């Protein structure tokens, strides 16, 4: 990797993220190793959706297919279906070091699907259906999810237009921060954040060619087929998220 190019890239990114320059350099090296194309200019390299989904699972423990795809698109600011190195560092800045305001905007961006800036009743239903693990018969499960949708709109739709705007979402989350990820986990938990912060610190001290634990997890999964299907993961919310819903929908 050209050191002059690396230094210029670090400088250009450093003003817009919450990482130290040494951490940015570490993340750029990780990106370069994960992409794995030594003949490609760094500015033209990118992570595709499948590779990024593997990273979201292996590093951050995410399992929800729909939300992993939405997180990918939230990282992919230029909508070219690849995450470039700047999008990678800036996205991880929100993931690992984001302010409350940054995370609030990120979660809303993950949750609205159709580009109109609103979370619709239909989208809330779809997200809850894929996120909540249901053991009831399908008809009963659907009825329960529709009730949750009604409760969510009653609690968060302040202007009563049948959908949730960013202003609605912001107001609701500021009143009760448990609502930040109410439609499904799209941020790493505190444990993952602590682990990755420690890993960044360790990788800063490694040689430039050192892959570190971050890349090692990805490489092990890639050797098995570069697919989440091989993991046999159930799509569900952990029990604590169900308890969270019980707490926040008390209206």
Backbone torsions as a table, in degrees:
resi	resn	phi	psi	omega
1	UNK	NA	128.0	-178.4
2	UNK	-64.8	122.1	-175.0
3	UNK	-67.3	-35.1	178.5
4	UNK	-66.7	-42.7	177.9
5	UNK	-63.0	-43.6	179.5
6	UNK	-60.6	-45.3	-178.8
7	UNK	-63.3	-43.1	178.8
8	UNK	-63.6	-39.2	179.8
9	UNK	-65.7	-43.6	177.5
10	UNK	-59.2	-45.0	-179.8
11	UNK	-61.7	-41.7	-176.3
12	UNK	-69.5	-28.8	-178.1
13	UNK	-88.7	-29.5	-167.9
14	UNK	-59.6	-29.0	-176.3
15	UNK	-77.2	-12.9	-173.8
16	UNK	-119.1	12.0	179.9
17	UNK	-131.9	171.5	-177.3
18	UNK	-103.6	27.2	178.3
19	UNK	-109.2	154.1	169.3
20	UNK	-72.6	160.9	-179.6
21	UNK	-61.4	-37.2	178.9
22	UNK	-65.2	-34.5	178.0
23	UNK	-71.9	-38.6	177.0
24	UNK	-61.1	-44.7	178.5
25	UNK	-59.9	-41.4	178.8
26	UNK	-61.0	-44.7	-179.6
27	UNK	-66.4	-35.3	176.8
28	UNK	-65.5	-41.5	178.5
29	UNK	-64.6	-40.5	176.7
30	UNK	-60.2	-47.3	178.6
31	UNK	-56.8	-47.2	-178.7
32	UNK	-59.7	-41.5	-179.4
33	UNK	-70.7	-38.9	-179.5
34	UNK	-68.1	-43.9	178.0
35	UNK	-61.8	-39.3	170.8
36	UNK	68.4	32.0	178.9
37	UNK	-123.2	91.4	-176.6
38	UNK	-66.3	-21.5	-178.1
39	UNK	-90.0	-0.2	-175.5
40	UNK	-102.9	138.0	175.3
41	UNK	-66.0	139.9	-175.2
42	UNK	-57.5	-38.1	-177.9
43	UNK	-65.3	-23.4	-177.6
44	UNK	-98.8	-3.9	-176.7
45	UNK	-82.6	155.1	179.2
46	UNK	-159.8	152.9	175.0
47	UNK	-91.3	128.7	175.6
48	UNK	-82.2	174.5	-173.2
49	UNK	-64.7	-41.7	-178.1
50	UNK	-63.9	-43.8	178.6
51	UNK	-61.9	-43.4	-178.9
52	UNK	-65.2	-38.0	178.0
53	UNK	-63.0	-38.8	176.8
54	UNK	-61.7	-41.7	178.4
55	UNK	-64.6	-42.9	179.5
56	UNK	-59.9	-37.1	178.5
57	UNK	-76.4	-51.9	-170.7
58	UNK	-69.4	-30.4	-178.1
59	UNK	-98.1	-42.3	-172.6
60	UNK	-110.0	0.8	173.3
61	UNK	71.5	19.7	179.6
62	UNK	-78.9	143.4	-177.6
63	UNK	-131.9	-11.1	-176.3
64	UNK	-80.2	113.1	-176.1
65	UNK	-56.8	-47.6	-176.3
66	UNK	-62.6	-46.6	-177.1
67	UNK	-71.8	-32.7	175.3
68	UNK	-63.0	-40.4	176.3
69	UNK	-63.5	-40.9	-179.4
70	UNK	-68.0	-36.7	175.9
71	UNK	-63.0	-40.0	176.6
72	UNK	-56.3	-49.0	-178.0
73	UNK	-68.3	-28.8	175.9
74	UNK	-69.1	-33.2	174.3
75	UNK	-72.3	-39.1	-172.6
76	UNK	-80.3	78.0	-172.4
77	UNK	-66.7	-30.0	-178.8
78	UNK	-92.6	5.2	174.1
79	UNK	54.5	40.0	178.3
80	UNK	-103.4	10.5	178.9
81	UNK	69.1	17.9	172.7
82	UNK	-138.8	146.9	174.3
83	UNK	-98.5	113.9	179.1
84	UNK	-83.5	177.3	-171.5
85	UNK	-64.7	-36.6	178.3
86	UNK	-69.0	-41.0	177.7
87	UNK	-64.1	-36.0	177.9
88	UNK	-60.8	-51.8	-177.0
89	UNK	-68.8	-43.3	-178.6
90	UNK	-66.6	-38.3	177.3
91	UNK	-65.2	-42.9	178.6
92	UNK	-68.6	-26.4	175.8
93	UNK	-61.4	-41.5	176.1
94	UNK	-69.7	-44.2	-179.2
95	UNK	-57.0	-48.9	-170.0
96	UNK	-100.8	-28.6	-174.6
97	UNK	-131.8	13.0	-172.9
98	UNK	-64.8	145.2	171.5
99	UNK	-72.0	167.7	177.1
100	UNK	-57.7	-43.7	-179.1
101	UNK	-63.1	-41.6	179.2
102	UNK	-63.7	-42.4	-179.9
103	UNK	-69.1	-35.5	178.4
104	UNK	-61.8	-47.2	179.2
105	UNK	-64.9	-39.3	-179.6
106	UNK	-63.5	-47.8	-178.8
107	UNK	-62.0	-41.4	178.4
108	UNK	-62.6	-41.3	179.2
109	UNK	-62.8	-36.9	176.6
110	UNK	-65.9	-39.0	-171.7
111	UNK	-80.0	-28.8	178.4
112	UNK	-92.3	133.2	-168.0
113	UNK	-103.4	-35.2	-165.3
114	UNK	-95.5	8.7	173.1
115	UNK	79.5	3.0	-178.7
116	UNK	-93.7	-0.2	177.0
117	UNK	84.6	15.7	179.3
118	UNK	-131.7	148.5	171.3
119	UNK	-97.9	111.2	-174.5
120	UNK	-84.5	164.6	176.2
121	UNK	-56.4	-41.6	-178.6
122	UNK	-64.2	-40.5	-179.3
123	UNK	-69.4	-38.0	176.7
124	UNK	-60.6	-44.2	178.4
125	UNK	-59.6	-47.9	-178.4
126	UNK	-60.7	-43.4	-178.3
127	UNK	-65.9	-43.0	-179.5
128	UNK	-69.0	-34.6	-179.0
129	UNK	-65.0	-39.4	-179.6
130	UNK	-82.6	-21.4	-175.6
131	UNK	-91.1	-33.9	-175.4
132	UNK	-90.3	125.0	178.1
133	UNK	-76.8	119.1	-175.6
134	UNK	-111.3	132.5	175.2
135	UNK	-110.6	-2.7	179.5
136	UNK	-81.3	163.5	172.7
137	UNK	-56.0	153.1	-171.7
138	UNK	-56.7	-42.3	-178.7
139	UNK	-63.5	-43.5	179.0
140	UNK	-65.7	-39.3	179.6
141	UNK	-63.0	-45.6	179.4
142	UNK	-60.6	-42.1	179.6
143	UNK	-63.6	-40.5	178.7
144	UNK	-64.9	-39.7	179.5
145	UNK	-66.8	-41.2	178.8
146	UNK	-62.2	-35.7	176.3
147	UNK	-64.8	-40.5	177.6
148	UNK	-63.6	-38.2	177.8
149	UNK	-61.7	-45.6	178.8
150	UNK	-60.4	-41.7	-179.7
151	UNK	-66.0	-42.4	179.7
152	UNK	-61.2	-45.0	179.7
153	UNK	-66.3	-38.3	178.5
154	UNK	-62.3	-36.0	-176.8
155	UNK	-82.9	-31.3	-168.9
156	UNK	-114.3	-18.2	-177.7
157	UNK	-89.4	83.9	-171.9
158	UNK	-70.1	-29.7	-179.6
159	UNK	-95.6	5.8	173.2
160	UNK	54.3	42.9	177.3
161	UNK	-103.4	10.7	175.8
162	UNK	80.8	13.5	178.6
163	UNK	-154.8	166.2	-176.3
164	UNK	-111.4	116.5	176.2
165	UNK	-85.5	172.7	175.9
166	UNK	-62.9	-38.1	178.6
167	UNK	-61.2	-41.6	176.4
168	UNK	-61.3	-49.6	-176.7
169	UNK	-61.8	-45.4	-179.3
170	UNK	-60.8	-46.1	-179.0
171	UNK	-63.2	-44.6	-178.4
172	UNK	-63.8	-44.2	-177.2
173	UNK	-69.8	-36.7	178.5
174	UNK	-67.3	-29.6	176.9
175	UNK	-77.9	-31.4	180.0
176	UNK	-148.3	101.6	-173.3
177	UNK	-67.7	-13.7	174.5
178	UNK	-63.8	-18.4	-179.0
179	UNK	-80.9	-4.1	-176.4
180	UNK	-55.1	-44.0	-179.8
181	UNK	-116.6	39.1	-172.3
182	UNK	-66.5	-25.2	-178.5
183	UNK	-98.4	11.6	177.1
184	UNK	134.3	150.2	-177.0
185	UNK	-70.8	120.4	178.5
186	UNK	-129.8	7.9	174.8
187	UNK	-129.1	152.3	176.6
188	UNK	-68.3	150.8	176.9
189	UNK	-77.0	172.4	-175.4
190	UNK	-60.2	-36.0	-179.5
191	UNK	-64.1	-43.8	179.0
192	UNK	-63.4	-39.6	179.8
193	UNK	-62.8	-44.5	178.6
194	UNK	-62.7	-43.1	-178.8
195	UNK	-63.2	-44.8	-177.5
196	UNK	-71.4	-32.2	175.3
197	UNK	-63.8	-41.9	177.4
198	UNK	-65.6	-38.9	179.6
199	UNK	-65.4	-40.7	176.8
200	UNK	-59.3	-43.0	179.2
201	UNK	-61.6	-40.4	178.6
202	UNK	-68.0	-41.5	-176.2
203	UNK	-69.8	-27.0	175.1
204	UNK	-58.7	-32.0	-175.5
205	UNK	-89.2	-6.5	-178.0
206	UNK	-82.5	170.4	174.8
207	UNK	-67.2	157.2	-178.7
208	UNK	-54.7	-28.2	-178.4
209	UNK	-88.1	-3.1	-176.9
210	UNK	-67.6	129.9	-178.2
211	UNK	-81.0	-39.3	-178.9
212	UNK	76.7	174.0	-176.4
213	UNK	-66.9	-32.9	-177.9
214	UNK	-55.2	-51.3	-178.7
215	UNK	-76.3	-30.2	-177.4
216	UNK	-59.1	-42.5	179.5
217	UNK	-59.2	-45.0	179.6
218	UNK	-63.3	-44.9	-177.0
219	UNK	-61.7	-38.6	-179.1
220	UNK	-65.0	-39.5	179.3
221	UNK	-72.4	-38.4	-179.5
222	UNK	-61.5	-35.7	179.2
223	UNK	-63.1	-25.1	-178.1
224	UNK	-90.5	2.4	175.5
225	UNK	130.5	1.2	177.2
226	UNK	53.9	43.4	-177.9
227	UNK	-143.1	141.8	175.5
228	UNK	-76.2	-20.3	-177.3
229	UNK	-58.5	-32.9	-176.2
230	UNK	-68.5	-15.5	-176.6
231	UNK	-82.0	-18.5	-179.9
232	UNK	59.7	42.8	-173.1
233	UNK	-86.5	132.9	172.6
234	UNK	-75.3	146.6	176.5
235	UNK	-96.4	108.8	-176.6
236	UNK	-159.6	164.5	168.6
237	UNK	-91.7	143.6	172.6
238	UNK	-62.6	161.5	-177.8
239	UNK	-56.7	-36.6	-176.9
240	UNK	-64.9	-28.2	177.6
241	UNK	-73.7	-32.2	174.5
242	UNK	-64.9	-41.0	177.0
243	UNK	-63.2	-36.2	177.9
244	UNK	-59.8	-44.0	178.7
245	UNK	-60.7	-42.7	179.7
246	UNK	-59.0	-32.7	-177.7
247	UNK	-77.6	-40.1	-169.1
248	UNK	-90.0	-15.6	-176.6
249	UNK	-94.5	13.7	178.0
250	UNK	-74.9	86.3	-177.3
251	UNK	-115.1	NA	NA
